[in-house]
Amino acid sequence: MKKGLILINAYATLESSLNQSRRLQEEFKKLDVQIDILRNDSFYAYINEDGTIQKNIQDYDFCIYLDKDKYISFLLEKIGLRLFNPHASIRACDDKMTTYILLANQNIPLVKTLPGLLCYNQDAMIKEETIRIIEKEFSFPLIIKNSYGSLGKGVFKIDNHKELMNKMEEVKCKPHLYQEYISFSKGQDIRVLVINHQVIAAMKRISSNDFRSNIELGGKGIPYTPDKELIELCERVSTILNLDYCGIDALISENGYKICEVNSNAFFKEIEKVTGKNIALAYAKYIYETIYH
């Protein structure tokens, strides 16, 4: 029997996340592949006292890893389970600063970015010189992002010196970064889905009440036909990061497209509705052909 596993986050409750796994399960059933959907809450792999990895999971042909728990993915991959996406690719996308570094010097247009300074002491003082450098490199408004986060959370628009100081103090002990604010793309971006390094669908996301366009924050998707430039750009991004599947967010600036973020587990409920394309089937077929042919 052909059998695969979908691992979702131990605490997942968001409907968009649960829909992802159910839709994939439906489409794999049509391909005669049994899919088990499990929460990542049972220590499916761990390290024994003799230094070997103990597998606490059934034998599966593959695993669609819809989580960002980097330790379990690393352990499962190390004992030979094929993950979609690979562990290293999930890690690369989970940390936004790492994503930008990997894409840098690769002929990929990116948003100007400064890495946040590492701080372990909540009582440490932020130097005035640090603030001056940021204000010199960016005009207001600017963006502060937590390096780890999704669904638009942890992304802040900073409008003035006081807001900058306050937010820097708030995030200083978290991995974070500073970015140019692309006003031309306020409340909108292009979400592009890529499978096997080929663009299969795109939509424009628009928000009328937030500078962020995320669907989970009230944004809406509308059909969008990507041009050759955007298609080639997103396919290069997917290849560089070695992603089987991803959602790429592109901003539209006065000088063209800029890659904003790459999501290794991008939700597809809205884009299926907007475009009428069966994303779950396309992803299932790709995995099937990769594993069984």
N, C-alpha and C positions, 0 to 999 in steps of 0.2 A: 504493500500500500504506500502510495506517495503521501508524505506527511510533512507539514511545516508548522512552525510556531510563530505567533505574533506576541511579542512581549510589550506590554504597555506599562506606564508608570504605576508604581505601587499605590499612589494616591489619586490617580486620574479620575476626575468627575466631569470635566468639560465635555459637552455633547459633541463638539467638533472633533475631539480626540477619540471618543468612543465610536463615533460614526466611521472614522478612518479604518479602524480594525474590523468593524462589522462589514463594511463595503468590500474590503479585501477578502474577507472570509467568503462572502457571497460569490465573488468572481472566481475564486480558486475552486469552489465547489463545482462550478461549470467545467472546470478543467480536470475534475476527478482527483483533486488534491484535498486531503483533510487538513484543516487548519484549526489548531487549538489557540485560543486567546487566553493568555495568562497575565496576571498582574506580577510585576517584578518585585514580589514581596516575600519570597520563600527561599532566599539564599540558594539559588540554583547552581552556584559554583562557589567554592571557597578553598582555602589553602589548608591542607592537612599538616599535622605536626612533623611529618617526614618531608615536608616541602613540596609535595605533589598537589596538583589541583584535583579536588574532589568534585565530580559532576553529580548534581542532585536533580537531574532532569531526564526525561525520556530521550530516546534517540530520534532526532528530527533531521530531515534532509537540509533544512535551512531555517533561518530565523529572520523575520522582519522586526527590526529593533526600533520600536516606536517609543523610545525612552532616551534620556540623556545621562543615565547612570553609567559613568565611565568605567567603574570598577567591574561590574558584572559583564559588560560588553567585552572588556579586555580579557577577562577570565574565559568567557565562552569562546571567544575567537582563538585564544591560545590553545584550547583543547580541540580545535579543528572544526567548530561549527561555522558555517558560512553565514555571515551577517549581511543584511541589506538595510542600511549602508554599513560599510566597514567601520570598525571602531575608530581608527585614526581620522576618518572623514567626519564622523559625528563629533569628535572632540574638536576638530578644526572649526566646525560651524558653531559649536556651542559657545565658544569664546570669540566674541566679535573682533577683539583686537588681533587674535591669532588669525582669524579669517583675512583681515586686511593685510597683515604681514605676508601671508602666503600668496596673496594676489598681487602684492606690490612688485614692481619691476617685471611685470608679465604683460605689459601693454593692455592693461585693464584700467579704464577710467574709474577712479575712486573719489570719494569725498575726502577733502583734506582732513587729516586726523592727527591728534596728539595723544599719546598714551598717558593715562593717569599715573601719578606717582604712587609707589608702593608704600603704605604706611601701616604699621602694626600697633601704634599707640594712639588711642582716641584723644589723649590729652596733648598730643603734639601740635605745635603751631604751624599753620600754613604760612610760608614766607611770602612777603609782599612781592618779591622778585618773581616768584612762580605765577602769581596772579597777573603781574605786568606782562610776562611773556605770553600768557594765554590771550590777554586783551590785545596785545600787539599782533598776534597771529590771526585773530578772528575779530571781526566786527560784531556788534550785537544786532540781532539775536544770534546766539550760538547754541549748540546742542551738547548736553552731557548725557552719556549713556553708561549704564552698568554693562560691564563686559558680558555678564551672564544674565539672560532674560529673554522672554518671548512675549508674543501677543501685544507688543507695544509698551509693555510695562518696563519701568526703569529707563525710559527715554524722556528727557526733560528739555524744554526750550527755555533758555536763559536770556532775559531781556535787558539786564543792566548789571552794573558792578555789584550792587548789594545782593541781587539774586545769585550771582556767580559765587560770591564769598560764602553765602549761606549753603548753597548746594555742594560746593567743594568740601565744606565742613561735614556735611551729611554723608557724603560718599567716600571720604578720604581713606577709610579702612576697608573699602570694597574695591575689587578690580573695576576700573572704569576708564573712560576715554572722553576726549573733547573733539567735536566735529563742527565743520562749517555748516551753517543753516542754509539750505537751498530754498530760498523763498519762492522761486519760480515753481516749485513742486509742492507748495503748501497744501496739505490735506489730500494729496494724491500721489500715487506711484503706480508702477506696472509690476504685477506679480506674474512671473513666468515659471511654468513647470517644465522640468527637464527630466527625461528618463533615458538612461543609457547614452547620455551626452547628446541627446536630440530634443529640441524644443517640441512639446506636444500640445501646449495650450497656454493662453495668456489672457489676462483680464486687467482692466484698469480699476484700481480701488480708489474710491472717492469718499471723503468725509466733509460734511458741511459745517461741523461744529468742533473740529479738532485738527491740529497740525499733523497728527498721525492718522493714517488711513486704514489701520487694521480693522478687519471685519469684526473682531471681538470687542472693539471699542466703538462700534456703531457705524463703521464704514460700509459702503456698498460696492459690489462688483458690477462692472458693465463690460460687455464684449470688447475685445481689443485684438487687432491683428498686428502682430509684431513685424517690423520691417527686417530686411536682411541684416542690417547693422546690429540690431538688438538680438536677433537669433544667433548670429555668429558670436557675439559677445557672451551671451549666456551659455552657449555650448562650450566656449573656452573656459569659463569659470567652472563649470561642472567637471571638465576634464582635469583642470589644475588641482581641484580638491578631491578628485577620484570618487565622485558621488554616483551611485546607481540611480538615485532619485533625489530631487531637491526642488525647492521653490526659491527663486531669485527675485529680489526686490530691486527694481531700477528706478531711480529718480530721473526726472526730465529737467535738465538745467538749460540755461541760455546757450550753453556750449555743447549740448547733446546729452546722451545718457551718462549716468554715473551709477555704479553698483553701490547699493546701500547695505544690504544684508543678504546672507544665504542661509536658508533654513533646511536642514537635512530631513526634517519630518514635517514638511509643510502640509497643512490641512488642505483637502481638496473638495470639501462639500460645496463651498460657494462657487468654485470655478467649474465644477461639474454642472451646477444649476445654470450658471451664466452662459457657458459655452455649449452645453448639451453633449460634451465629450465624456466618454466613459474612462476616466482616469484610473480608477481601480482596476479595470480590466487590462488596460495598457500596462500597468505596473505588474499585475499578476502574470501576464503573458511573458513579459521580459524575464521575470524571475524563473518561470517555468522553463523557458528556452535555455536560460543560463545553467540551471541545475540538471535538467533531464535530457539535454541534447549535447 
